[in-house]
Amino acid sequence: MRFARLHLLAVVVGAALVLTTAATAMPGGAGSAALKVKVADIPLAPADASTEWSQSAATDWPVVGGSYMNDRYSTLNQVNVGNVASLKEAWHIHLPNGRCGSANNTTCYRGEATPIVYGGVMYMANGNDDVWAIDATTGAILWTHLSSMAPNLTNICCGWDNRGVAIGDHRVFVAQLDGKVVALDQTTGGVLWSATNGRFQEGYTMTMAPVYYKGNVIVGVSGSEQGARGSVTAYDAVTGRRVWRFYTVPTPGDVGSGTWTNNSEWQTGGATVWNNPAVDAANNVLTFTTANPDPWSGRGPGDNLFSASMVALDPVSGDYKWHFQIVHHDLWDYDCPSPTVMFNTTIGGKAVPVVGESCKTGWIYELDRTTGNPVTQIDEKAVPQNGFNNSATTQPIPAGDPTMDQCAHQSDFPATAPDGKPFIIGCIWTPYDDQQFVAVQPGAGGGTVVATSSYNPNTGLFYALSANGRTAFKAIPNASSLYRNGRGFTGFQGAGALPTAITTGQLVAFNATTNKQAWRQNYTPTGGQTSWTASSQTGTMTTAGNLVFVGTPGGVSWGISAFNASTGAQVWSAATDAASEAGPMTYSVNGKQYVAMYAAGRNVNQAPFTHGDSLYVWALP
């Protein structure tokens, strides 16, 4: 397989863009304590922490997934199932969303970032790609970097968003919505370099948290519905020079290119990368999953690799290792935008290196991360057919329990569709055409979307959030011929608002050796909410204190909750001033454990809109 390894010099900028230091936290909570960490004393991240950061998180939470494995598990147990009910707010600050912080903020920004902590300093970004360094014990701001992006970026899917930053080699890295990768000085927040990873005018943007690994910063592009061609790229962390690039839609002649029938479809084929990869340093494997092909409807026959797939690369060279396609010729946006999770377990008496992910389909897929082969049963099974959309004849279906209901119900839809005909009520693999609306469940917002999953080695359980969303589709004739790069287009008609289709969701725990459900917590809308969708896409974090922490809901309309990791019993909750779409995390400073979560408001696609910009931290008294 050929790969483009163009060594282009990045635009190097002097270390002095927008910088602010402060001795106290922003107003808004208990974070107004005096500054304890001095800017000059900020601990610097090493050039290579691949061994240390491959271990489960402990004192530090140095990457957004807790460790390079993305297991979101912490060995801290000062806060445990016996005393978690005593958790109190330690501090709370506001991270204002820049120029969009006016009346328009209800539809502009989203907050999906997980903070990272290294050496008592927290690094955090908001939906405007502004970045802060914060004293992790008091909430006092050490420095601020403002992205200064143009406020009129138009080719961005799903709201202005950022899922976190990365640190390494004395730098902080942020992937911006305008397609730029930016390196900041870790002690000042000044810009060291920026590199263009794609032009937003052509549909290329970035919402993922970067990954710093062995001298490179690794990023993927978003924008499947904007005519983007997916890729993952590594940049030299010191110079900004491009080191390697892997295209997730192959160039003709490369591995997988024969799965695209129309020779022009691959150029705007989607398969973008929404979330940060996981890295197995011992086996030299980087894994990530890709988005759907685009347009959703009207493509020629073929599986459309590497769309809706889990892909493994060499993290140093970018060379292809293996792939496993989760949905062949995806018509429904059934991709897996959540981060992959790596862990080790024993199956059938053998130690197995697993990579798993909970997906929109409503299943959890578990593979051997060194080979890509299933470690729990996944069978290719025949599925319903429709010649209009060249639907795949089979789909890979796990033998484990689904996280959600996978069939639509007549009671969730009006008597007639927008075209005046009745809905065809189908299930997960029901294809559609241009003749009549087809209702399916899960929908594009069902199952696990961007919600982060976690794995606890003590319980052997994999924790995921899932929503019971449903969607109705009707194809647009000749969709591929109407498609244009840089313009949002899906190739189908939606049925509009479905007033009877109230979305519910669940927190589920699965036995990783069997892929069978161990326990579940079901949720319904509360506190005047009309949908649980925003809440279902927060995330999970688990600890050696036998706890699972989850954002909204869990007993309060907006807030954070803790559950017994073994039984699923709820043991604590606290309110926040807005809902959360970000996963919680935990860290320790001077022997004291803290739990943190960003609460930045509702999903922009789900009314009623509410806006927030709050970073909360809790600790024992």
Steps between C-alpha positions, in 0.01 A plus 500: 500500500634840407485781750563870451784603730537853385748692710338840478622777725229635723438864554719584797372783711680686774408401851285800569148482363235566762614438856356583838621400844297547815551449869143398576231289341216646299194580706235235537570271793743381760788544257582854607776378732847649466738363239708209636686395184724768353523526122878465514463175694261320264630140466601426142374190319783273375590428139423129545264374766383200298576253781367708789186624321415150378420409859155570642464854635602566860620834640485659156242473223748588222291417191126546444441124524690477829778299337613428145273193519190725534372274779379797708589305812681652799683304769407770755274373780499777762149571375324165511160338512497535879562876523403645160175631649713758685641659181463880499573768244866601533495772235301614198605749232361631172679463166323758282438407138662799334325706235206266483404558861196713416140402429629274223689284749204259524573371151872570466713316753509152641718378786633146458855547630648289778766687702849357534720546809877473527700597808213686666418708190180450300478570126158562353336624179153631416292481183679802355836315526615744768741329742571554869764385747340482845620432853335161555458556875339846496370571149727804467585582137872479419476603135242535224536447126221636278469328163398816312316292241264679265148495649338420164631150436213338312611149403492350850289202594303495822605823668829654605669236708831377643562169679821591678871572464825303516833572670853384430856629461425825690205579272120501498330400174152591379318394182285790380170518316661706225725205410815620678716306743652741753790446741512717813782559746405303811617771741356807326232395251683682222472357148812310387369383165183426306443268205204472266359147498217586261306801372169555676372662179518153343325331791806403708487572869619339826309432821714222649756522777848452350730221618864577579717190460880466474565842352198517270157657545234288329168642376207397278263711292124529542248598235349189342178684409696795360680318219817423694725201431603351833858475619720468807821705501808529722694825539841546655427646842799736495489635145145438377635310199267234360648156569238263359140487382265203469192548284193320636353499149770332290651642186423280194745212499549495876363240741121536521461721193308232311210541742402831337324445167481855376855624447412851613315405821818436700610864466214623720420167662493594869637236743630784715628462857304661784693396806847444639671166421621252762863382500650169613866590546609143579363364171549819298132528401284810461124447457214729405159473336371684198176674407241402241554530125337798336255566353300256711282405203553447127850352491604221266541143631789413731594489869659850491815439704617626742170667591314386816809296591749448778848556358844424645822676399862508608496817717856596403495439123127518422515166319182295471472197731140377482137606479160363600196651330214535746236598240531411131377765255347705784169665403385610847797682661568196722867583551687497834607856593594408859868438588627142485583343840797266553527256791639158589283212615483121502265320262485121489800476731720713270627855555354719226597857400158651423384815328129565535243759410131563558340619178188661354377157394435419866771234525843489658772367269805331658809421290854380558688827465807330350312318222154658462329164547189479724565371852130462576275357230409721202324332206428620147124464464260564215303827527201649310571623148405791276654537157455879487778563754719198416470382859749243631376142504645427846606695809733403789275436801642438849358207697493713817208694643402829332514816709159616374181417310583448132153523343281803438144505636189629323398689814809722470400636157206699362237327290645643180845611388573842340426351156147404608573127503526281809841429650652160436596384851830316500791388714873563506591379149184596309613677179313790342443642152343805336141371511396511865630602845655211697520523879791326670648466845768582596504827315805706418491635857429167662727248665834643610600812308790699652442384858825366647508142631724356772634168630566397861754215537375422852142434396579382147216722378482735200280807565315678219219752450238437234193690374181356351489735203308435182500655151291491181668513156393552141768516233555788261522374140840537333658615825861442390460722195382788721788477744753784530815524710475745789119503513298310754309218334375157608299369206176435689188677622432506871154469648540812715396520865342186641295626796415153630858373483635588846855377531601297802836348578703277724830449675603140439775279645618204294711200594799544271566125471149416375364831365192436712324765708584495873276790610323804363359834614213627285433872463206707381485877446481701824485861610297620201736348245337371182781262417773303669726518195736765637531317827572168333806646330695610806724207596616260767806482725576219746737467796665257740255635759243271332325799344368604160451876450259624233374841393129595488249369595505238779253636754535868411396679182849645453801371686740217569436161661702212642400134491629187667719353226410142596125527550386818323341647812508880501702628796541877439384789284561874482329772300668720240373822343478344152497154347827330408614349173847427639638198681609537865861443612697477826846592629695554822710791625694485827324177592145637448276349233278722284225424247442747213245551222417770246132608489452712189139457401268296286550344161439771240265267313275429798259760638456654749838665455696587810849640515774454754874552532571349842796287602418318826733320741392294805698351790448352845485759782 
